[in-house]
Every structure is written in structure tokens, then in C-alpha cells.
């Protein structure tokens, strides 16, 4: 991704936020849903994407490719990805719930995108949720929330700043208190950061975290790089003018779990296929024997 590139909700990294919201919308429509996010479908509709975006089980992406194998591969990829969004969202919902139940009263959502946790989770009184992202995406979100008369279930504070700028100062300016434990969430963020940016982010989180703070994040190995250049993925994102390989970073880096452990955090890392099976879900569907996997990481600062 170009340095300090700006984006809207239907282009560049904004498209990935839309894709994630669509996955949550699909999950919400299931009878056996793992998450209930009525805002996801509203965000997708308000974005007015240039091509139809599936928001219900059974709906498919519009793919302008005559090859039926490509269309079939897109369908399999999307079925898996929508399932993964439900699994990942539920896992991180539970991680945040444990942190708040243990007494943490400030939560920071890094690169919040179209995350609706401040609206859909029962936080209870006294909890402040900070959403950090570029001003444009937060303004879009606020417009949709206001249009639907949304009411946060917490003290929601938006921090309109690029994570490549001085986000720490912006967070403090909104009332963040580093002397109190914090629950940090980096959902769907690390794959888009260069290795040095990931290191800078993790160090900043560590420096801002009082003992008892928690973090939840994910680490992908090779699966994203393997899928990024597939013709099927190119066909899926083509109507949005997105070149997916340009969005992700394939630079070598230590896994987030290892770096957090080296920084003194007590770390637990589980593989997403195992988590999915625990929820009664299967992350199959990728082509040519590619197995989807990510590490879902939670950690507590001693």
C-alpha cells in the first residue's frame, strides 16, 4: 500500500472493510449465527458499491469472467471467508468480554473499519470504547449510525487518525489513560502492515499498556500470499478497481505471538480451523488443496 494513501469505503483497504462487513452480514442471517450484527448489512448498503455484494447465505459475487471454474472458485472462497468472519468475530467478542468482565474499562479497536462492537455488544456501564481509523471511514460509519438512530452501548469515542501518523497522541487527546488496563483489538490489521510497522505498533501497545491489559490479534502465515495472486480473487475484486496483492505485506516477520511473548506478555495462540470446529464450523473451500489457517492470539500483560 502506498505511503499514507487515503481511501474510501469501496476502494483500496476500504474494500476489505466492506468485505468483512459483508461476511458478518451473512453470518447474522444464519439461524445458528455466531454473531448478531445488524449494522453490517446497513454499512454495505450505504456504501453503494459498484457491484453487488452478498449479504445473505446463498448470495454470490458478480463475477464477469466466462470461465465457470473461476466463478466456482470465487463461490468457494467467499463461503469460506464469510464463515471465517463469523468465527473470528465471535472469538474476539469473547476475548473482549472476558477482559471487561475482569474489570477492564477501556477498549481500543485499532483500524476499526466498519466494526460495530460499540453498538452491538452489551458493554455495561463505565466502559469506554475507542475506535481508531482514518477520519473518512469513521465519518461514513457515523453517518450510517445516525441515519438509523443508533445508540452505542458504551462511551464510544472516535479517533480519526491514520495509524501511520501520531495515533498515540490522538488517542490520549480523547481521554485514553495508559495507567489503567486496556483491552486492545487488532482484527484484520497485521497482514496489511509492513514488518517494521507491525513492530512499531506492538511496541507502542506495550508501552501504553498497564499490567492486566489484554490484546487480541491474528497472524497469517502463507495462505493470504498464496490466494492473493489467484485469478479468482482478481475476478472478485475487479469491479472495485482493487489489486489485492498491493494491499497486503508479505515481508518476513516474527509471529505476533512470539513478539508479544518477548515483550513480556502471557500469550495464548490457537489455530482458526480448530476454533471453527469448536463452533461447529468448517473453513474448507479454498482451491487446489490450499488449507486456510490463521493464528488467533490473545495475551495478557503481566
C-alpha positions as CSV (number, residue, x, y, z in Angstrom):
1,X,0.0,0.0,0.0
2,X,1.4,3.4,-0.9
3,X,2.6,5.5,1.9
4,X,-0.2,7.5,3.6
5,X,-2.6,6.5,0.8
6,X,-6.1,7.7,1.5
7,X,-9.1,5.5,0.7
8,X,-12.8,5.4,0.8
9,X,-15.1,2.5,1.8
10,X,-15.3,0.9,-1.7
11,X,-11.6,1.2,-2.7
12,X,-8.2,0.1,-1.6
13,X,-8.2,-1.2,2.1
14,X,-11.7,0.2,2.4
15,X,-12.8,-2.6,0.2
16,X,-11.5,-5.1,2.7
17,X,-13.6,-3.4,5.4
18,X,-16.6,-3.8,3.2
19,X,-15.8,-7.5,2.5
20,X,-15.5,-8.1,6.3
21,X,-18.8,-6.4,6.9
22,X,-20.5,-8.5,4.2
23,X,-19.2,-11.6,5.9
24,X,-20.7,-10.5,9.2
25,X,-23.9,-9.8,7.5
26,X,-24.0,-13.3,6.1
27,X,-23.3,-14.7,9.5
28,X,-26.0,-12.6,11.1
29,X,-28.6,-14.1,8.7
30,X,-27.8,-17.7,9.8
31,X,-30.2,-19.4,12.2
32,X,-27.1,-20.7,14.1
33,X,-25.3,-17.3,14.0
34,X,-22.2,-16.8,16.0
35,X,-22.6,-13.1,16.0
36,X,-25.6,-10.8,15.6
37,X,-24.5,-7.6,13.7
38,X,-27.5,-5.8,12.2
39,X,-25.2,-2.9,11.3
40,X,-23.1,-5.0,8.8
41,X,-25.8,-5.1,6.1
42,X,-26.6,-1.4,6.7
43,X,-23.0,-0.4,6.1
44,X,-22.8,-2.5,2.9
45,X,-26.0,-0.9,1.6
46,X,-24.9,2.6,2.5
47,X,-21.5,2.1,0.7
48,X,-23.4,1.8,-2.6
49,X,-20.7,-0.5,-4.0
50,X,-20.2,-0.5,-7.8
51,X,-21.0,-4.2,-7.9
52,X,-23.4,-6.3,-5.8
53,X,-22.0,-7.6,-2.5
54,X,-23.6,-10.7,-1.0
55,X,-25.0,-10.2,2.5
56,X,-27.1,-13.3,2.9
57,X,-26.3,-17.1,2.8
58,X,-26.5,-18.3,-0.8
59,X,-25.9,-15.0,-2.4
60,X,-22.9,-14.8,-4.7
61,X,-20.5,-12.2,-6.0
62,X,-21.0,-10.8,-9.5
63,X,-18.0,-12.1,-11.4
64,X,-17.5,-11.0,-15.0
65,X,-15.5,-14.0,-16.2
66,X,-16.7,-16.6,-18.7
67,X,-14.7,-19.4,-17.0
68,X,-17.1,-21.4,-14.8
69,X,-14.1,-22.7,-12.9
70,X,-13.2,-19.2,-11.9
71,X,-16.8,-18.5,-10.8
72,X,-16.9,-21.7,-8.8
73,X,-13.6,-20.9,-7.1
74,X,-14.9,-17.4,-6.2
75,X,-18.0,-19.0,-4.6
76,X,-15.9,-21.4,-2.6
77,X,-13.5,-18.7,-1.4
78,X,-16.4,-16.4,-0.3
79,X,-18.2,-19.2,1.5
80,X,-15.0,-19.9,3.5
81,X,-14.3,-16.2,4.1
82,X,-17.9,-15.4,5.3
83,X,-17.6,-18.4,7.7
84,X,-14.2,-17.1,8.9
85,X,-15.6,-13.7,9.6
86,X,-18.2,-15.2,11.9
87,X,-15.7,-17.4,13.6
88,X,-13.1,-14.6,14.1
89,X,-15.7,-12.1,15.2
90,X,-17.1,-14.4,17.8
91,X,-13.6,-15.4,19.1
92,X,-12.7,-11.7,19.5
93,X,-16.1,-10.8,21.0
94,X,-15.5,-13.5,23.7
95,X,-11.9,-12.2,24.3
96,X,-13.2,-8.7,24.9
97,X,-16.0,-9.9,27.1
98,X,-13.5,-11.7,29.3
99,X,-11.4,-8.6,29.6
100,X,-14.2,-6.4,30.5
101,X,-15.7,-8.9,32.9
102,X,-12.3,-9.0,34.7
103,X,-12.5,-5.2,35.3
104,X,-11.0,-3.6,32.2
105,X,-13.0,-0.5,31.4
106,X,-11.2,0.9,28.3
107,X,-11.1,-0.8,24.9
108,X,-9.2,0.2,21.8
109,X,-10.2,-1.0,18.4
110,X,-7.2,-0.5,16.1
111,X,-8.1,0.2,12.4
112,X,-11.7,-0.2,13.5
113,X,-13.1,0.0,10.0
114,X,-16.8,-1.0,10.0
115,X,-16.6,-2.7,13.4
116,X,-19.9,-2.3,15.2
117,X,-19.0,-3.7,18.6
118,X,-19.6,-0.3,20.3
119,X,-23.2,-0.6,19.1
120,X,-23.9,-4.4,19.2
121,X,-22.2,-5.7,22.4
122,X,-23.6,-5.4,25.9
123,X,-20.7,-3.5,27.4
124,X,-22.3,-2.4,30.6
125,X,-21.8,1.0,32.3
126,X,-18.5,2.6,32.7
127,X,-16.8,1.1,29.6
128,X,-15.1,3.4,27.0
129,X,-14.5,2.1,23.5
130,X,-12.0,4.0,21.3
131,X,-12.3,3.4,17.6
132,X,-9.1,4.4,15.7
133,X,-9.2,4.7,11.9
134,X,-8.9,7.3,9.2
135,X,-11.4,10.1,9.6
136,X,-13.1,9.3,6.3
137,X,-14.2,5.8,7.3
138,X,-15.3,6.9,10.8
139,X,-17.3,9.7,9.3
140,X,-19.0,7.2,6.9
141,X,-19.8,5.0,9.9
142,X,-21.2,7.8,11.9
143,X,-23.5,8.9,9.0
144,X,-24.9,5.4,8.8
145,X,-25.4,5.1,12.6
146,X,-27.1,8.5,12.7
147,X,-29.4,7.6,9.8
148,X,-30.6,4.5,11.7
149,X,-30.8,6.3,15.1
150,X,-28.1,4.0,16.5
151,X,-27.1,4.3,20.2
152,X,-23.8,3.0,21.5
153,X,-23.9,0.6,24.4
154,X,-20.8,2.2,25.8
155,X,-18.9,5.5,25.9
156,X,-17.9,5.4,22.2
157,X,-15.0,7.8,21.2
158,X,-13.8,8.0,17.7
159,X,-10.1,8.8,17.0
160,X,-9.8,9.9,13.4
161,X,-6.2,9.3,12.7
162,X,-4.0,7.1,10.4
163,X,-2.1,4.5,12.3
164,X,1.0,5.6,10.3
165,X,0.7,9.1,12.0
166,X,0.8,10.0,15.7
167,X,-2.1,8.0,16.8
168,X,-0.9,7.7,20.3
169,X,-1.2,11.5,20.8
170,X,-4.6,11.4,19.2
171,X,-5.8,8.6,21.5
172,X,-4.6,10.3,24.6
173,X,-6.4,13.5,23.5
174,X,-9.6,11.6,23.5
175,X,-9.1,10.6,27.2
176,X,-7.2,7.4,27.0
177,X,-5.5,6.6,30.3
178,X,-2.4,4.4,30.0
179,X,-2.3,3.9,33.8
180,X,-5.4,1.7,33.6
181,X,-5.6,-1.7,32.0
182,X,-6.7,-1.7,28.3
183,X,-8.2,-4.3,26.0
184,X,-6.7,-3.9,22.6
185,X,-8.0,-5.4,19.4
186,X,-6.1,-5.7,16.1
187,X,-8.6,-7.6,14.0
188,X,-7.7,-8.0,10.3
189,X,-4.9,-5.4,10.7
190,X,-1.5,-7.0,10.8
191,X,-1.5,-8.6,7.3
192,X,-1.7,-5.1,5.8
193,X,1.3,-3.7,7.8
194,X,4.9,-3.9,6.7
195,X,7.1,-5.7,9.1
196,X,8.6,-2.6,10.6
197,X,5.1,-1.0,11.1
198,X,3.9,-4.1,12.9
199,X,6.9,-4.0,15.2
200,X,6.3,-0.3,15.9
201,X,2.7,-0.9,16.6
202,X,3.3,-3.8,19.0
203,X,5.9,-1.8,20.9
204,X,3.6,1.2,21.2
205,X,0.8,-1.0,22.5
206,X,3.2,-2.5,25.0
207,X,4.4,0.9,26.2
208,X,0.7,2.1,26.6
209,X,-0.4,-1.0,28.5
210,X,-0.7,-1.2,32.2
211,X,-0.4,-4.6,33.9
212,X,-3.5,-6.6,33.3
213,X,-4.0,-5.2,29.8
214,X,-5.0,-7.6,27.1
215,X,-4.6,-7.8,23.3
216,X,-6.3,-9.9,20.7
217,X,-4.9,-10.2,17.2
218,X,-4.4,-12.6,14.4
219,X,-1.4,-13.8,12.4
220,X,-1.5,-15.3,8.9
221,X,1.3,-17.4,7.6
222,X,1.3,-18.1,3.8
223,X,-2.3,-18.5,3.0
224,X,-3.0,-14.9,2.1
225,X,0.0,-14.7,-0.1
226,X,-1.0,-17.9,-1.9
227,X,-4.5,-16.6,-2.6
228,X,-3.6,-13.0,-3.4
229,X,-2.5,-13.9,-7.0
230,X,-5.3,-16.3,-7.8
231,X,-7.3,-15.3,-10.9
232,X,-10.4,-15.9,-8.9
233,X,-9.6,-13.3,-6.3
234,X,-8.7,-10.9,-9.1
235,X,-12.1,-11.5,-10.7
236,X,-13.9,-10.9,-7.4
237,X,-12.2,-7.5,-6.7
238,X,-12.0,-6.3,-10.3
239,X,-15.3,-4.3,-10.2
240,X,-13.9,-2.4,-7.3
241,X,-10.7,-1.4,-9.0
242,X,-8.7,-3.2,-6.3
243,X,-5.4,-5.0,-6.9
244,X,-5.4,-7.3,-3.8
245,X,-1.7,-8.2,-3.9
246,X,-0.8,-4.5,-3.5
247,X,-2.8,-4.3,-0.2
248,X,-1.0,-6.9,1.8
249,X,2.5,-7.1,3.1
250,X,4.4,-10.4,2.5
251,X,7.5,-9.2,4.3
252,X,9.1,-11.7,6.7
253,X,8.2,-11.0,10.3
254,X,8.1,-12.9,13.6
255,X,4.6,-14.1,14.5
256,X,2.7,-11.6,16.7
257,X,2.5,-14.3,19.5
258,X,6.3,-14.6,19.6
259,X,6.9,-10.8,19.7
260,X,4.3,-10.3,22.4
261,X,5.9,-13.1,24.5
262,X,9.3,-11.4,24.0
263,X,7.8,-8.2,25.3
264,X,6.7,-9.9,28.4
265,X,3.1,-10.8,27.7
266,X,1.5,-14.1,28.7
267,X,0.3,-15.4,25.3
268,X,-2.2,-18.0,24.1
269,X,-2.3,-18.8,20.4
270,X,-4.8,-21.1,18.7
271,X,-5.4,-22.0,15.1
272,X,-8.5,-20.8,13.5
273,X,-9.6,-24.1,11.9
274,X,-9.6,-25.6,15.4
275,X,-11.6,-22.7,16.8
276,X,-14.1,-23.0,13.9
277,X,-14.6,-26.7,14.7
278,X,-15.3,-25.8,18.3
279,X,-18.1,-23.6,17.0
280,X,-19.4,-26.3,14.6
281,X,-18.0,-24.7,11.5
282,X,-15.6,-25.7,8.7
283,X,-13.1,-23.4,7.0
284,X,-12.8,-25.6,3.9
285,X,-13.4,-24.2,0.4
286,X,-10.1,-23.0,-0.9
287,X,-8.9,-24.4,-4.2
288,X,-6.0,-26.8,-5.1
289,X,-5.7,-28.2,-1.6
290,X,-4.9,-24.8,0.0
291,X,-5.8,-25.0,3.6
292,X,-6.9,-21.8,5.3
293,X,-5.3,-21.1,8.6
294,X,-4.5,-18.2,10.9
295,X,-3.4,-17.9,14.5
296,X,-5.9,-16.2,16.8
297,X,-3.8,-14.7,19.5
298,X,-4.8,-13.4,22.9
299,X,-2.3,-12.1,25.5
300,X,-2.2,-10.6,29.0
301,X,0.4,-8.2,30.2
302,X,1.9,-9.3,33.5
